[in-house]
Amino acid sequence: MSPQGRPKGECRSAQHAGQPSSPQGRPKGECRTRGQPPTKGAEAERLGAAFLEARGLSIIERNYRRRCGELDLVARDGATLVFVEVRLRRGRSFGGAAASITAAKRKRLIQAASLYLAGLSGTPCCRFDALLLDALDPARIEWLQDVIST
């Protein structure tokens, strides 16, 4: 039994009661926001994707998830593959959006990117970028390029 009193592996949503769930608690294969308004994180990622597309990058993957971590956006900038971390922070306490990309987060990004690259036929040039948002305002997006040296 889970701490919430439901059998382990069962969805916590009343809408999906009794169905098997993912480790995050939602039904396997179900989108976490299906039928609900997008989360602030999802909205930040949408704004980030539009921001990059307006600057000539092509978004080729969104929310690439693996057990080791997640890549918010995977884009192509000419011949370069760009792994993009989108960070939304409401305030500057605790250092703002940039400070939230910790060493542990960088390690997870590198592991997820390695798995992504393993699925490709060749290994392109690649880099890690970050889009920092302190609000859901496209005019206030800060784009940091090549934030992780590998």
C-alpha positions in Angstrom: 0.0 0.0 0.0 1.1 3.5 -0.7 1.2 6.2 2.0 -2.1 7.5 0.6 -3.8 4.1 1.2 -4.1 2.9 -2.4 -2.4 -0.3 -3.7 1.1 0.3 -5.0 1.2 0.9 -8.7 -2.4 2.2 -8.9 -3.2 5.6 -10.2 -4.0 8.3 -7.6 -6.5 10.1 -9.8 -10.1 9.4 -9.1 -10.6 9.6 -12.9 -8.3 6.6 -13.3 -8.9 4.8 -10.1 -7.8 1.2 -10.2 -5.6 1.6 -13.3 -1.9 0.9 -13.2 0.3 4.0 -12.8 3.7 5.2 -13.7 6.3 6.0 -11.0 5.0 9.6 -11.0 1.5 8.3 -10.1 -0.3 8.9 -13.4 -1.7 6.1 -15.6 0.9 4.6 -17.8 1.0 6.3 -21.2 -1.2 9.2 -19.9 -0.1 12.8 -20.3 0.1 14.5 -16.9 -2.0 17.4 -18.1 -4.6 15.7 -20.2 -7.9 17.5 -19.7 -6.2 20.1 -17.4 -4.8 23.5 -18.1 -1.0 23.4 -18.9 1.3 23.7 -15.9 3.5 26.8 -15.6 6.5 24.6 -16.5 4.7 23.4 -19.7 3.8 27.0 -20.5 7.5 28.0 -20.0 8.6 25.2 -22.3 6.1 26.3 -24.9 7.3 29.9 -24.7 10.9 28.7 -24.9 10.2 26.7 -28.0 8.6 29.6 -29.7 11.5 31.9 -28.6 14.1 29.5 -30.2 12.0 29.0 -33.4 11.8 32.8 -33.8 15.6 32.8 -33.7 16.0 30.1 -36.5 16.3 26.9 -34.5 14.1 23.9 -35.3 12.5 22.0 -32.4 12.8 18.3 -33.1 11.8 16.9 -29.7 9.9 18.0 -26.6 10.1 16.4 -23.2 12.4 13.5 -24.0 12.1 11.5 -20.8 14.3 8.7 -19.6 14.8 7.2 -16.2 18.0 9.2 -15.6 16.5 12.5 -16.6 14.6 14.7 -19.0 15.5 17.0 -21.9 12.9 19.8 -22.1 13.7 20.6 -25.7 15.9 19.2 -28.4 16.6 21.6 -31.2 18.7 21.9 -34.3 20.8 25.0 -34.9 22.2 24.4 -38.4 24.2 21.2 -38.1 24.4 21.5 -34.3 22.1 19.5 -32.0 21.0 21.6 -29.0 19.7 20.2 -25.8 17.8 22.9 -24.0 16.9 23.2 -20.3 14.0 25.6 -19.6 14.0 27.0 -16.1 11.2 29.1 -14.6 11.7 30.8 -11.3 9.3 33.3 -9.9 11.8 35.2 -7.7 15.5 35.7 -7.2 15.6 34.1 -3.8 17.8 31.0 -3.9 19.7 32.5 -6.9 17.0 32.6 -9.6 16.6 30.3 -12.6 20.3 30.0 -13.4 21.2 28.8 -9.9 18.6 26.1 -10.1 20.7 24.2 -12.7 22.8 22.3 -10.1 25.6 19.8 -10.6 23.2 17.0 -10.1 20.8 18.5 -12.7 23.7 18.9 -15.2 24.7 15.2 -14.7 21.1 14.1 -15.4 21.0 16.3 -18.5 24.2 14.7 -19.8 23.0 11.2 -19.1 19.7 11.9 -20.9 21.5 13.5 -23.9 23.8 10.5 -24.1 20.8 8.2 -24.4 19.3 10.5 -27.0 22.5 10.4 -29.0 22.8 6.7 -28.7 19.6 6.4 -30.7 21.0 8.4 -33.6 22.8 6.8 -36.6 25.7 9.3 -36.2 26.9 11.7 -33.6 26.4 15.4 -34.5 28.1 18.4 -32.9 26.0 19.3 -29.9 25.7 21.8 -27.1 23.6 22.4 -24.0 21.7 25.7 -23.7 19.5 27.1 -21.0 16.5 29.3 -21.3 15.9 31.2 -18.1 12.5 32.7 -17.2 11.7 34.7 -14.1 8.1 35.1 -15.3 5.9 33.8 -18.1 6.8 36.7 -20.3 8.5 36.1 -23.7 10.2 39.5 -23.5 12.1 38.4 -20.4 13.6 35.2 -21.6 17.4 34.9 -21.1 19.2 32.5 -23.5 22.5 31.1 -22.3 24.4 29.0 -24.9 26.8 26.2 -24.2 26.2 26.1 -20.5 27.7 22.6 -19.9 31.2 21.8 -21.0 31.5 18.0 -21.8 
